[in-house]
């Protein structure tokens, strides 16, 4: 039996423990209620995409003109102090911040405090209107002592709010920083045709599904990677500086008779054209014909636009899918090899060069193991990877003569009976020359391909 004194001590300990737990819990609830996450609130209740116009003015700097933005047909435009497109990234940054900016704390907005906070004559004022006609105003003054917040007045409130300084940094910029700096407006992957006139001549190409094909200066496949690189480079390029807001004197900039004209067309037939004129220092004058502005572009963009037919055409010797090939006839320095597909990964010999065939028969007579499965990677890989140093679309008789007696020849027949014929010459002047029955051109290749393709039948079973 527990003594009375012991019981009293035990009860007292339980009561004290419960009290301590209760007061700790209450203190935690109070701290949670006063935590930063709960003490902040949204400055505005709105969605960024619902803002239809925005005006940014700079009362503390009378020399700075207000900038007015309007959303027209889903695109942000600057209408004052000039008419031009707005920089989309800058606009989205400002609008998203207006929609998400939170008030860290508030201070009484007495006249003396407004002056100290720089709100009697604000550095920046943002007036904006919603699609439904609702208007808002945000006045931004000086930064606080930490430098991470700025004093502000929201919609004419009496109290001063502390907002993140990042909003001031985004809005307190000159019009040249907030305007659109895109060289040309188009989305590379959406383009279905382009026409490029540059010092090398005129190039024209159309896109069929995922493949590009040139129509000028001659019919030839385009290099998908090279053309995509050209389109991506121009689509992502930015003006370096503005030369003129009007196209009054095009000849002065070499744009009356531009050295480069680049036009892209999308699936709906919409076009965009970039003209490039004179060089000035390390830059070039240029103009998007849909806008009056004359601007400068850097050498990187110019070099892309100065690429020639050889830079952009497909220089692969042969195009085929090994999985579709059913029969291969090979003639090389080792003799003749005939192969037929057995299954998805294996081939069998129909016949081989006399020497290899004799060796095979001898092995069988000696009771050796059955022949190993045949693999044609040694044939397919070099042919697929072969890329020309140069292509001669109208080869001279001297080049044609090099292929009169090819050092290598392969006939690849697919499952539908279509035959791809490849011929490669002997080495001449440090190169070999090749052609296929798909084009009339002759391909100038490095001689390593001939070395790779001079395998024996026995090499295909290793």
Residue pairs with C-beta under 8 A, 6 or more apart in sequence:
2 10
32 38
36 104
39 104
39 105
40 102
40 103
40 104
41 102
41 103
42 100
42 101
42 102
42 103
43 98
43 101
43 102
43 103
43 138
43 152
43 154
43 161
43 163
44 98
44 99
44 101
44 136
44 154
46 98
46 99
46 130
46 136
47 99
48 92
48 95
48 96
48 98
48 99
49 95
50 130
50 131
50 132
51 71
51 95
51 98
51 99
51 128
51 129
51 130
51 131
52 70
52 71
52 129
52 130
52 131
53 68
53 69
53 70
53 71
53 128
53 129
54 68
54 69
54 91
54 94
54 95
54 126
54 127
54 128
54 129
55 66
55 67
55 68
55 69
55 126
55 127
55 128
56 66
56 67
56 69
56 124
56 125
56 126
56 171
56 178
57 64
57 66
57 67
57 124
57 125
57 127
58 64
58 66
58 123
58 124
58 125
58 172
59 121
59 122
59 123
59 125
60 118
60 121
60 122
60 123
61 123
64 174
65 80
65 81
65 175
66 80
66 81
67 78
67 80
67 81
67 175
67 178
68 78
68 79
68 80
69 76
69 77
69 78
69 79
69 86
69 91
70 76
70 77
70 79
71 77
75 85
76 85
76 86
76 88
76 91
77 83
77 84
77 85
77 86
78 84
78 85
78 86
78 175
78 178
78 179
81 175
82 175
82 179
82 245
84 179
84 180
84 245
84 291
84 293
85 179
85 180
85 182
85 291
86 178
86 179
86 180
87 177
87 178
87 179
87 180
87 181
88 180
90 170
90 173
90 177
90 178
91 178
93 170
94 126
94 167
94 170
94 171
97 164
97 166
97 167
97 170
98 126
98 128
98 138
98 167
101 163
101 164
101 167
102 163
102 164
103 154
103 161
103 162
103 163
104 149
104 161
104 162
104 163
104 164
105 161
105 162
106 159
106 160
106 161
106 162
107 113
107 117
107 151
107 159
107 160
107 162
108 158
108 159
108 160
109 119
109 153
109 157
109 158
109 159
109 160
111 120
113 160
114 120
114 141
114 160
117 141
117 142
117 151
117 160
118 141
118 142
118 151
119 139
119 141
119 151
119 152
119 153
119 160
122 139
122 140
122 141
122 153
123 140
123 141
123 142
123 168
123 172
124 139
124 140
124 168
124 171
124 172
125 137
125 138
125 139
125 140
126 137
126 138
126 140
126 171
127 135
127 136
127 137
128 135
128 136
129 135
129 136
130 136
136 154
136 155
137 154
137 155
137 156
138 152
138 153
138 154
138 155
139 152
139 153
140 150
140 151
140 152
140 163
140 167
140 168
140 171
140 172
141 150
141 151
141 152
142 150
142 151
143 149
143 150
143 151
143 165
143 168
144 150
144 151
144 162
147 165
148 164
148 165
149 162
149 163
149 164
149 165
150 162
150 163
150 164
150 165
150 167
150 168
151 160
151 161
151 162
152 160
152 161
152 162
152 163
153 160
153 161
154 161
176 242
181 238
181 239
182 237
182 238
182 239
183 234
183 237
183 238
183 239
183 274
183 286
183 288
183 295
183 297
183 301
184 234
184 235
184 237
184 262
184 264
184 272
184 273
184 274
184 288
185 272
185 288
185 290
186 231
186 234
186 235
186 264
186 266
186 272
187 235
187 266
188 228
188 231
188 232
188 234
188 235
189 228
190 266
190 267
191 207
191 231
191 264
191 265
191 266
192 206
192 207
192 265
192 266
192 267
193 204
193 205
193 206
193 207
193 264
193 265
194 203
194 204
194 205
194 227
194 231
194 262
194 263
194 264
194 265
195 202
195 203
195 204
195 216
195 261
195 262
195 263
196 202
196 203
196 204
196 260
196 261
196 262
196 263
196 305
196 307
197 203
197 260
197 261
197 262
198 259
198 260
198 261
198 305
198 306
198 307
198 308
199 259
199 260
199 306
200 306
200 307
200 308
200 309
201 217
201 308
201 309
202 216
202 217
203 214
203 216
203 217
203 308
203 309
203 312
204 214
204 215
204 216
205 212
205 213
205 214
205 215
205 222
205 227
205 312
206 212
206 213
206 215
207 213
210 224
211 221
211 222
211 224
212 221
212 222
212 223
212 224
212 227
213 219
213 220
213 221
213 222
214 220
214 221
214 222
214 309
214 312
214 313
217 309
218 309
218 393
220 309
220 313
220 314
220 393
220 439
220 441
221 313
221 314
221 319
222 312
222 313
222 314
223 312
223 313
223 314
223 315
224 314
226 307
226 311
226 312
227 312
229 304
230 304
230 305
230 307
230 312
231 264
233 300
233 301
233 304
234 262
234 264
234 274
234 301
234 304
234 305
237 297
237 298
237 300
237 301
239 286
239 295
239 296
239 297
240 283
240 295
240 296
240 297
240 298
241 283
241 295
241 296
242 293
242 294
242 295
242 296
243 253
243 285
243 294
243 295
243 296
244 253
244 293
244 294
245 292
245 293
246 292
246 294
247 255
247 287
247 292
247 294
250 256
250 277
250 287
250 294
251 257
253 277
253 278
253 285
253 287
253 294
254 277
254 278
254 285
255 275
255 277
255 278
255 285
255 286
255 287
255 294
258 275
258 276
258 277
259 276
259 277
260 274
260 275
260 276
260 302
260 305
260 306
261 273
261 274
261 275
261 276
262 273
262 274
262 275
262 276
262 305
263 271
263 272
263 273
263 274
264 271
264 272
265 271
272 288
272 290
273 288
273 289
273 290
274 286
274 287
274 288
274 289
274 305
275 286
275 287
275 289
276 284
276 285
276 286
276 297
276 302
276 305
277 284
277 285
277 286
277 287
278 284
278 285
280 296
282 298
282 299
283 296
283 297
283 298
283 299
284 296
284 297
284 299
284 301
284 302
285 294
285 295
285 296
286 294
286 295
286 296
286 297
286 301
287 293
287 294
287 295
310 390
310 391
313 391
315 387
315 388
315 391
315 443
316 384
316 386
316 387
316 388
317 383
317 386
317 387
317 388
317 422
317 434
317 436
317 443
317 445
318 383
318 384
318 386
318 420
318 422
318 436
318 438
319 438
320 383
320 384
320 412
320 414
320 420
322 376
322 380
322 384
323 344
324 414
324 415
324 416
325 341
325 376
325 380
325 412
325 413
325 414
325 415
326 340
326 341
326 413
326 414
326 415
327 338
327 339
327 340
327 341
327 412
327 413
328 337
328 338
328 339
328 347
328 376
328 379
328 410
328 411
328 412
328 413
329 336
329 337
329 338
329 410
329 411
329 413
330 336
330 337
330 338
330 339
330 379
330 409
330 410
331 406
331 408
331 409
331 410
332 407
332 408
332 409
332 453
332 454
332 455
333 407
333 408
333 454
334 353
334 355
334 356
334 454
334 455
334 456
334 457
335 352
335 353
335 354
335 355
335 356
335 456
335 457
336 351
336 352
336 353
337 349
337 351
337 352
337 353
337 356
337 457
337 460
338 349
338 350
338 351
338 352
339 347
339 348
339 349
339 350
339 374
339 376
339 460
340 347
340 348
340 350
341 347
342 348
342 373
342 374
345 373
345 375
346 373
346 374
346 375
347 373
347 374
347 375
347 376
347 460
348 373
348 374
349 360
349 371
349 374
349 457
351 357
352 360
352 457
353 456
353 457
356 456
356 457
356 458
359 458
360 371
363 371
371 461
372 461
373 461
374 460
374 461
375 460
375 461
376 460
378 452
378 453
378 455
378 459
378 460
379 410
379 453
379 455
379 460
382 449
382 452
382 453
383 410
383 422
383 453
386 434
386 443
386 445
386 449
387 445
388 443
388 444
388 445
389 431
389 444
389 445
389 446
390 443
390 444
391 441
391 442
391 443
391 444
392 399
392 441
392 442
392 444
393 440
393 441
394 440
395 440
395 441
395 442
399 433
399 442
400 442
402 425
402 426
402 428
402 433
403 423
403 425
403 433
403 434
403 435
403 442
406 423
406 424
406 425
407 424
407 425
407 426
407 432
407 450
408 422
408 423
408 424
408 450
408 453
408 454
409 421
409 422
409 423
409 424
410 421
410 422
410 453
411 419
411 420
411 421
412 419
412 420
412 421
412 422
413 419
413 420
414 420
419 437
420 436
420 437
420 438
421 436
421 437
422 434
422 435
422 436
423 434
423 435
423 436
424 432
424 433
424 434
424 445
424 449
424 450
424 453
425 432
425 433
425 434
426 432
426 450
427 447
427 450
430 447
431 444
431 445
431 446
431 447
432 444
432 445
432 446
432 447
432 449
432 450
433 442
433 443
433 444
433 445
434 442
434 443
434 445
434 449
435 441
435 442
435 443
